[in-house]
Amino acid sequence: MALIASTIDARPTVFGNKAVVTGSLTSTGVTSGHIDLSGLLANIDTFVINGSGSTARDAPGSGIDGTLVYLESTVSGAAYQFTAIGNRS
């Protein structure tokens, strides 16, 4: 799967050994891929993604493997926002 270009918000929220990372992505020309959060998190406990913008979208399927989030069934050209919570690196 290809790496999906995403924008990570500049200031993750930290509480204890946990961090909350938020960001957004636009699925341009692909319907599956992954997001690499290894630069911010040691592991991912939970990941939530939803469509954003003026057109309602179903959330794509996702799976977690360490610090990689795999996405499937994204709509090409659609915008999404996500939140990840995990141990900070």
C-alpha positions as CSV (number, residue, x, y, z in Angstrom):
1,M,0.0,0.0,0.0
2,A,1.2,3.5,-0.8
3,L,1.8,6.1,1.8
4,I,-1.1,8.6,1.9
5,A,0.1,12.2,2.2
6,S,-1.4,13.7,5.4
7,T,-1.0,16.9,7.3
8,I,-0.3,16.4,11.1
9,D,-1.4,19.3,13.3
10,A,1.6,21.0,14.7
11,R,0.9,20.6,18.4
12,P,0.0,17.2,19.7
13,T,-1.7,17.0,23.1
14,V,0.3,15.2,25.7
15,F,-1.0,13.7,29.0
16,G,1.4,11.5,31.0
17,N,3.0,9.0,28.6
18,K,0.1,9.3,26.1
19,A,-0.2,11.7,23.1
20,V,-3.2,12.7,21.0
21,V,-2.3,13.4,17.3
22,T,-4.8,15.0,15.0
23,G,-4.5,15.7,11.3
24,S,-6.2,15.6,7.9
25,L,-5.7,14.0,4.5
26,T,-7.1,14.1,1.0
27,S,-7.2,10.8,-0.8
28,T,-5.9,11.9,-4.2
29,G,-6.0,9.2,-6.9
30,V,-5.9,6.3,-4.4
31,T,-8.5,4.3,-2.5
32,S,-6.1,2.6,0.0
33,G,-2.8,3.3,1.6
34,H,-1.2,4.0,5.0
35,I,-0.2,6.8,7.4
36,D,3.1,6.5,9.3
37,L,2.9,8.0,12.7
38,S,6.3,6.6,13.9
39,G,7.8,10.1,14.3
40,L,5.2,11.0,17.0
41,L,4.0,7.8,18.6
42,A,5.7,4.7,19.9
43,N,2.5,2.7,19.3
44,I,-1.1,3.5,18.5
45,D,-3.9,2.6,20.9
46,T,-6.8,3.9,18.9
47,F,-7.4,5.6,15.6
48,V,-10.6,7.4,14.5
49,I,-11.1,8.9,11.0
50,N,-14.2,10.6,9.5
51,G,-15.0,12.4,6.3
52,S,-14.9,16.2,6.4
53,G,-16.1,19.0,4.2
54,S,-19.5,19.7,2.8
55,T,-20.2,16.2,1.4
56,A,-21.0,13.5,3.9
57,R,-18.7,10.5,3.6
58,D,-18.5,7.2,5.4
59,A,-15.4,6.6,7.3
60,P,-12.9,4.4,5.5
61,G,-11.9,1.0,7.0
62,S,-8.7,1.2,9.0
63,G,-6.3,-1.2,10.7
64,I,-3.3,-0.6,13.0
65,D,0.1,-2.2,12.9
66,G,2.5,-0.7,15.5
67,T,2.7,3.0,14.3
68,L,1.2,2.4,10.8
69,V,-2.4,3.0,10.1
70,Y,-3.7,1.2,7.0
71,L,-6.7,2.7,5.3
72,E,-9.0,1.1,2.7
73,S,-12.1,2.2,0.8
74,T,-11.2,5.9,0.8
75,V,-13.0,8.0,-1.9
76,S,-10.5,9.6,-4.3
77,G,-10.5,13.3,-3.9
78,A,-12.4,13.2,-0.6
79,A,-11.1,15.0,2.6
80,Y,-10.8,13.2,5.9
81,Q,-9.8,14.2,9.5
82,F,-8.3,11.8,12.0
83,T,-7.3,11.4,15.6
84,A,-4.8,8.9,17.0
85,I,-4.0,8.2,20.6
86,G,-1.0,6.2,21.7
87,N,2.2,6.2,23.7
88,R,4.4,9.1,22.8
89,S,7.8,8.3,21.3
